[in-house]
């Protein structure tokens, strides 16, 4: 069984044909899907999906692009919803964004990390071009008490190892299948399977050979096969190891 640890099933691209998407996922061997939130407006849809569909697990969070929505009311709601979630996320920092000040992102990130620690939930972390401040904040907010995952990791092997020391898993996405991929391939080769998860980030990050089409959970099998090639193991070993890691981290 494969476990997709990051899939935006609530996105209209996927939710508008949910029956077809879920059938294809199961046919491809994907038995569990974690659906992270990115803004308060989408949380109820994610909760509904998890109630209605077997094998779907909800996470709730406010990611960098919507960090301005992390007001007191939203954070109180997030704390309440944490009782039904497997993680707090997607949260983090994105210094490629020019529309949301870094200070706003950092404040939202810290507040959500504190909710996760109090709730005893792992975190799903988004990071682009912000690893130095992100690692500092993770240390200061004691993320090692709950652990988590670096979603669609784009950093170096050295940064990956530092994340692992903080109790975080490294997630391999469809980028590892791209013909011009360098860092994702190096990280996938160098980091032991015991520290890896896999994801689609659907409908984004579509793997080869489906690039140009919306991503979906069924395509996770492509990433699993690529990871198996890079590690010199079978796809079944990748499925087993990464699913065991997901079950342990998210207590599925």
MOQUISUL-V622846 format. One record per backbone hydrogen bond with DSSP energy under -1.0 kcal/mol. CO is the residue of the C=O (numbers start at 0). NH is the residue of the N-H. Records with the same first field share a line. If there is no record, write none. Layout:
CO: NH + NH
//
This chain:
1: 30 + 31
3: 33
5: 200
6: 8
7: 10
10: 13 + 14
11: 15
13: 16
14: 17
16: 20
17: 21
18: 22
19: 23
20: 24
21: 25
22: 26
23: 27
24: 29
25: 28
28: 1
31: 3
32: 56
33: 6
34: 58
37: 62
38: 41
39: 42
41: 45
42: 46
43: 47
44: 48
45: 49
46: 50
47: 51
48: 52
52: 55
54: 32
56: 34
57: 85
59: 88
62: 65
63: 66
65: 68
66: 69
68: 70
70: 74
71: 75
72: 76
73: 77
74: 78
75: 79
76: 80
77: 81
79: 82
80: 83
86: 59
87: 123
88: 36
90: 125
92: 127
93: 96
100: 104
101: 105
102: 106
103: 107
104: 108
105: 109
106: 110
107: 111
108: 112
109: 113
110: 114
111: 115
112: 116
113: 117
114: 118
115: 119 + 120
121: 87
122: 148
123: 90
124: 150
125: 92
127: 94
129: 133
130: 134
131: 135
132: 136
133: 137
134: 138
135: 139
136: 140
137: 142
138: 141
141: 144
142: 145 + 146
146: 122
147: 168
148: 124 + 150
149: 170
155: 159
156: 160
157: 161
158: 162
159: 163
160: 164
162: 167
163: 166
166: 147
168: 149
169: 196
170: 152
171: 198
172: 175
173: 176
174: 177
177: 180
181: 185
182: 186
183: 187
184: 188
185: 189
186: 190
191: 194
192: 195
194: 169
196: 171
197: 4
200: 203
201: 7
202: 214
206: 209
209: 212
215: 218
216: 219
217: 220
218: 221 + 222
219: 223
220: 224
221: 225
222: 226
223: 227
224: 228
225: 229
226: 230
227: 231 + 232
233: 237
234: 238
235: 239
236: 240
237: 241
238: 242
239: 243
240: 244
241: 245
242: 246
243: 247
244: 248
245: 249
246: 250
//
